[in-house]
Amino acid sequence: MFIGHYGPAVWDTQRGHGLPLLTLWQGFVAVQAMDFTAGALTVFGLEGTHIVNDAPFLHIPWSHSLLGALIIAVLTGLIFKALKPSIGKKGFWVVALLAFSHWPLDLLVHRPDLPLYPGGDYMMGLSLWDFAWPSYLAEAILLGGALVWWLKVTEGPKWTAIATAGLFLFMCALHFMAITMVTLQVQAGSFDPASQPQGSAAGVVMISVLLILTLLIALIERKRVSKFSPQNRA
């Protein structure tokens, strides 16, 4: 999963009822902690994409194993709590759950490339990505619905709502090019491995894309305020 991961980023224990524990850009970072890890490991050649039977196969035993996901979730929660002590114990669990949400969502869409632990032979994945258009639509709905909810519980200039819609379309386009189009090409027998970033470059591209999306939502978010902020209650 790619853009669908960002759906849970709008959720915490108070959003829609009070001041959120996390900003949306922080949620963006939390839900993609596993992919940030995968990108870093790819840069150093420990993970990456291999071509098997003329199709891309993800080799992600450390960042996307069930054990790895649990460890990354706990570490992400601890890092957030250390950097933002105000979130408290509740915030730790919110961040950890957001980070872990990445794994069950990946379980739905990935081909069997998710091991129980690094080096394990048993691979999991329900392969919903093989249904290119339905899975694309599902991820777009998950992201779009979340952003609509975020706009509903925040206030800001009209341009921020337009920019959010633009960001949504940009993310959908990225998803189509990176996943849906590749799936369609593989199924049609026209996939060209040379069209994809290779080796360390793939890791750099992955991290760069995640950072750009985080920066864009942070810039929009600066001009939107929670409807439950003290200034709106005054």
N, C-alpha and C positions, 0 to 999 in steps of 0.2 A: 504494500500500500504506500501511496505517496501523499497526495493532497488530503485524503481521508483522515490521515493521522491528525491533522490540525483541527478536526471537529471537536474532539474532547478538550482542546486547549482553552476553550471559552469557559469550561466548567470548573468551579471550585465549590466549596461548601457554603458560600455566601452570595455568589453572583446571582442577581435577580431578586435578592432579598436584603442585601446590605452591601457594604463596601467589600469588594473582592480581596482575597488574600494575595492574589497575584495579578500583575498586569498581563495583558494579552500577549505581549511580546515574550514575557517570561514563560507563559504557557507554551508558546511556539518552541522555545528552546527545550522545555521539559519533555514534550511529546516526541521530539526528534533526537533525544539524547542517544538512543541506540544508533541512529544513522550518523550522527556526528562521530560516534565511536567507530563505526564502520568506515567512514571516510578517512579518519586518521590511520586506522589499521591498513587501509588500502594504500595510502601514501607510502607506508613502510613495507608494503608487499606481503603483509600477513593475511589480508583478505582481498577480495576482488571478484571480477567476473571472468569466467572461463567459457570457451565455446565448446559445447558438447553436441555432437550430431547437428552441426550447423545452427545451433540455437544458443543464446546466452544462458549460462547457468551461474547463479550467485554462490560464491564460496564465502560464507559469512559465519563460520563456526563459533567465533569468539563473541561477536557483537549481537548475534541473533539466535544463539542457543537459548533454551529456556533458563538454564542456570545463568548464562551471561546476562540475560534480560533482568533477572532478579537482582543480580549484583549491581548492574548499571542503575536500576531504579533506586536502590538503597543509597548508592553513592551520590546520585543526582539530588535526592532529598536532603542528604547531609550537606552537600555543597550549598544548596539554596539556603538551608537553615543557617549555615555559617555566614553567608554573605548577607542574609536578610533575617536577622534574629527575630524580628517582629512577627514573622509568620508562625512562630511557636511550634509546638508538637503537632498541632492540627495541620499546619502548613507543610510540615515534613511529609506527613502521610498523603496530603493532596498531591504534592510534587512527585512523590514516589509512585503513586497510582497513575498519575498522568504519564510518567516515563514508562511504566510497565504496560500501559494501554497499547503501546506500540506493538508489543509481541502478539497478543490475541488478534489484533487487526491484521497483522502480517500473516498469521496462521490461516486466516480466511482466504487470502488472495495469492500467497506465494505458492509456486510449485514446491514439491518436497525438497526443501533445502534448509529447513530449520531443525537442527539437532537438539536433543535433550541437553547435551553438554558438549563442550569442545572436544572433538575427536570421536564423538559417538556416531555409530553407524545408522541408527534409526532416524530417518528424516521425516519431518512433518510439513504439511502444507496442503490446503484443500483446492488449490489451483483455480480459484475463481478468476484470476487474470486471463485464463484461457478463453473465457467468455468476454472478449475485449470490450464490446460496447456496453453490455449490462454492468460490468464491473466499473467501467469509466463513469457511467451515469450514477451508480451508487456512491462513488467517492465524491463526485461533484455535489450530490445532494447532501452528503454528510458535511462537507465543508460549507456549502452555501447556506444550509440551515443554521449552522453555528454562527456564521457571520451575521445573518439576519437577526438572530437572538442577541448578539453582542450590540448591534446597532440599536436594538429595542431598549436595552438596559443602560445605554450611554447616551450622552447628548453632545452635540458639537455642530460646527458649521456645515452647511449643505455639501460643501466640496468634499468633506471627509467621507460622507456616505457614497458620493460618486467615486472617490478614490478607492474605497473599499470594494465597490463593484468592479472597478478596473483591476484591482489586485486579484479578485476572484477569477476574472477572465484570464489574466496572465498566468495564474497558477494552473487553471484548467488547460491552457495551451501547453505549458511545460509538461504536465502529466501526459497529455496526448502524445507529444513528441518523444518523451523518454520511455513510456511504457506501452500505451495503447497502440501507437503506430508500429513499434517494434514487434509487438505480439501479432499484429495483422501481417507484417512482413514475414515473420517466421512461418505463420500458417499458410501464406501464399508461396513460400519457398523463395522469396526475393530478399531476405535479410542479408545485409552486407556487414560483417563484423568490423570492417575498416571504418564504418560510419560512426562508430562509438569510440569515446575516449578510452585509451588503453593504459594499463599499469598505474603508476602514481598519479598521472594526469586525471584519471577517473576519480580518485579520492579528492584531489584538489577541486575538481568541478563540483562534486557532491557537497563538500563543505561550503564552497562559495555560494552555491544556490541556496542552501539552508540559511546562510548568513544574510544574503540579500533579501530573502523573504522575511526574515526576522526584522531587518532594518526597515523595510517598507511598512510593515504593520506598526512598528514603533513610531515612525514618523507620523502616521495617520493618528495613532493613539494619543500622541502628545496634545492633540486638539480636541479630543473627546473626553468627557468627564462622566464618571458613574452618576446615575440619577440618585444614588444614595450617598453622594459625597456631602461633607458638612456644608459646603457653600450652597448646595441645592436645597439643603434642609433649612437654611437660615430664612 
